[in-house]
Amino acid sequence: MASRVRPEDYDVPAYLRSAYLWVFIFKRDRWPSHRYEIIGEDKLFGRPAIVIRFESIPPHRKTLNNWYGTAWVDRETAQLLKVAAHGPEDHEEMRRIERHRAGEAVSDWIYFVEETVTEFKTEERGMRFPSRVELRQVNYDFMRGLSDWNKQERTTLWVYQTYRDYRFFEVESSASVEAEPTEEK
């Protein structure tokens, strides 16, 4: 049985504390700090999606441009549907794994990678909200087989959070309250 924990008690990274932060990667002021590439189209949560790869441009600055990954963006509304990402160190590990698979001489045999996947499946009032965040830490062990490298994948940490029961409130501005006719008593 899974136990429930409070993320703030375990120094949980910001992307789990505030899953909506991914949207900032695509803000205009972040454009000079990232490279973006459309890599295809997909369908996710019943919506047509554009699949975009994003990469941080060094120097990496925490909370500004320290992520590499893929985003699925709703083709019609331009809202995030899903983000799968990892930090710069994990990006380098993934590149070493690919070189290892390609048969290049590498010194490492065991690789450690952390990836975060955030889904924006909850739709309310024309907006999308996070529905699930998954954080996985995986060890990849490569062993030389008879004809090729064999890869064993071992998950060492798996954390997921679900978001549900959103509550929405309406607020009236002072201008709309003042504009309403008052009842005479």
C-alpha positions as CSV (number, residue, x, y, z in Angstrom):
1,M,0.0,0.0,0.0
2,A,1.4,3.4,-1.0
3,S,1.8,5.8,1.9
4,R,1.0,9.5,1.6
5,V,3.6,12.0,2.3
6,R,3.9,15.8,2.4
7,P,6.4,16.9,-0.3
8,E,7.5,19.9,1.7
9,D,8.7,17.6,4.5
10,Y,11.2,16.0,2.1
11,D,12.7,18.9,0.3
12,V,10.9,18.1,-2.9
13,P,12.1,20.0,-6.0
14,A,10.0,22.9,-7.3
15,Y,8.6,21.1,-10.3
16,L,6.7,18.8,-7.9
17,R,5.7,21.6,-5.6
18,S,4.3,23.7,-8.4
19,A,3.6,21.6,-11.5
20,Y,2.4,24.6,-13.5
21,L,5.9,26.2,-13.7
22,W,6.6,24.4,-17.0
23,V,4.6,27.1,-18.8
24,F,7.3,29.6,-18.1
25,I,9.8,27.8,-20.4
26,F,7.8,29.1,-23.3
27,K,7.4,32.7,-22.2
28,R,8.9,35.3,-24.5
29,D,11.6,36.4,-22.0
30,R,12.9,32.8,-21.9
31,W,13.3,32.5,-25.7
32,P,17.0,33.7,-25.7
33,S,17.8,31.0,-23.1
34,H,16.3,28.0,-25.0
35,R,16.3,26.3,-28.4
36,Y,12.9,25.0,-29.6
37,E,12.3,22.5,-32.4
38,I,9.0,21.1,-33.6
39,I,9.6,17.4,-33.9
40,G,6.2,16.1,-34.9
41,E,2.5,15.8,-34.2
42,D,0.6,13.6,-31.9
43,K,-2.8,13.1,-30.3
44,L,-3.0,13.3,-26.5
45,F,-6.1,13.3,-24.3
46,G,-8.2,13.4,-27.4
47,R,-6.5,16.6,-28.6
48,P,-4.3,17.2,-31.7
49,A,-0.9,18.2,-30.4
50,I,2.3,19.7,-31.7
51,V,5.4,18.0,-30.2
52,I,8.2,20.4,-29.3
53,R,11.7,19.6,-28.1
54,F,13.2,22.3,-25.9
55,E,16.9,22.6,-24.8
56,S,18.6,25.0,-22.4
57,I,21.3,27.2,-23.8
58,P,24.3,27.3,-21.4
59,P,25.1,28.8,-19.1
60,H,22.4,27.0,-17.1
61,R,20.7,29.1,-14.5
62,K,18.4,27.4,-12.0
63,T,14.8,28.4,-12.4
64,L,15.6,30.2,-15.7
65,N,16.9,27.6,-18.2
66,N,17.9,24.4,-16.5
67,W,15.7,21.9,-18.4
68,Y,15.8,19.8,-21.5
69,G,12.8,17.9,-22.7
70,T,9.7,17.5,-24.9
71,A,6.3,19.3,-24.6
72,W,3.0,18.3,-26.2
73,V,1.1,21.5,-26.9
74,D,-2.6,21.6,-27.9
75,R,-2.6,22.6,-31.6
76,E,-5.8,24.6,-31.3
77,T,-5.4,26.3,-27.9
78,A,-1.6,26.4,-27.5
79,Q,-2.0,25.1,-23.9
80,L,0.4,22.5,-22.5
81,L,-0.9,18.9,-22.5
82,K,2.3,17.2,-21.3
83,V,5.9,17.9,-20.5
84,A,8.7,15.2,-20.1
85,A,12.0,16.8,-19.0
86,H,15.3,16.4,-17.2
87,G,18.0,18.7,-16.0
88,P,21.4,19.4,-17.7
89,E,23.3,16.6,-15.8
90,D,20.6,14.1,-16.8
91,H,20.7,15.4,-20.4
92,E,24.5,14.6,-20.5
93,E,23.9,11.2,-19.0
94,M,21.3,10.5,-21.8
95,R,23.8,11.5,-24.4
96,R,26.4,9.2,-22.9
97,I,23.9,6.3,-23.0
98,E,23.2,7.0,-26.7
99,R,27.0,7.0,-27.4
100,H,27.3,3.7,-25.4
101,R,24.5,2.2,-27.5
102,A,26.2,3.3,-30.7
103,G,29.3,1.4,-29.7
104,E,31.6,4.3,-28.9
105,A,34.3,3.7,-26.4
106,V,32.9,5.0,-23.1
107,S,34.2,4.7,-19.6
108,D,30.9,4.4,-17.8
109,W,28.9,1.3,-17.5
110,I,26.2,2.5,-15.1
111,Y,24.2,5.6,-15.7
112,F,21.8,7.4,-13.4
113,V,19.0,9.6,-14.9
114,E,16.1,11.5,-13.4
115,E,13.1,12.5,-15.5
116,T,9.9,14.4,-14.7
117,V,6.7,14.0,-16.6
118,T,3.8,16.4,-16.0
119,E,0.4,15.9,-17.5
120,F,-2.2,18.7,-18.0
121,K,-5.3,16.5,-18.4
122,T,-7.7,18.6,-16.2
123,E,-9.6,21.1,-18.3
124,E,-11.8,23.6,-16.7
125,R,-13.2,27.0,-17.9
126,G,-11.1,26.8,-21.1
127,M,-7.8,26.3,-19.3
128,R,-5.7,23.2,-18.6
129,F,-4.3,22.4,-15.2
130,P,-1.8,19.8,-14.0
131,S,-3.4,16.4,-13.3
132,R,-0.4,14.2,-12.6
133,V,3.4,14.6,-12.0
134,E,5.7,11.7,-12.1
135,L,9.4,11.7,-11.1
136,R,11.5,8.7,-11.9
137,Q,15.1,8.1,-11.1
138,V,16.5,5.2,-13.1
139,N,19.8,3.4,-13.2
140,Y,20.9,2.0,-16.6
141,D,23.4,-0.8,-16.4
142,F,25.1,-1.9,-19.6
143,M,26.6,-5.4,-19.9
144,R,28.5,-6.8,-22.9
145,G,26.5,-9.6,-24.4
146,L,27.5,-12.0,-27.1
147,S,26.9,-9.6,-30.0
148,D,25.8,-6.3,-28.5
149,W,25.3,-4.3,-25.3
150,N,22.5,-5.4,-23.0
151,K,20.8,-2.7,-21.0
152,Q,19.1,-3.3,-17.7
153,E,16.9,-0.5,-16.4
154,R,16.3,-0.3,-12.7
155,T,14.0,2.3,-11.2
156,T,15.5,3.5,-7.9
157,L,12.9,6.1,-7.1
158,W,9.4,6.6,-8.4
159,V,7.2,9.4,-7.0
160,Y,3.9,10.6,-8.5
161,Q,1.5,13.2,-7.4
162,T,-2.1,13.6,-8.7
163,Y,-4.0,16.8,-8.7
164,R,-7.8,16.7,-8.4
165,D,-10.7,18.4,-6.9
166,Y,-9.8,21.8,-8.1
167,R,-11.9,24.6,-6.6
168,F,-12.7,27.7,-8.6
169,F,-13.9,30.9,-7.3
170,E,-15.3,34.0,-8.9
171,V,-14.3,37.4,-7.9
172,E,-16.0,40.6,-8.8
173,S,-13.9,43.7,-9.4
174,S,-14.8,46.9,-7.6
175,A,-15.7,48.5,-11.0
176,S,-18.4,45.8,-11.6
177,V,-19.7,46.1,-8.0
178,E,-20.0,49.9,-8.3
179,A,-21.7,49.6,-11.7
180,E,-24.5,47.5,-10.3
181,P,-27.7,49.3,-9.4
182,T,-28.4,49.5,-5.7
183,E,-31.8,48.5,-4.2
184,E,-33.5,51.2,-2.2
185,K,-34.8,50.2,1.2
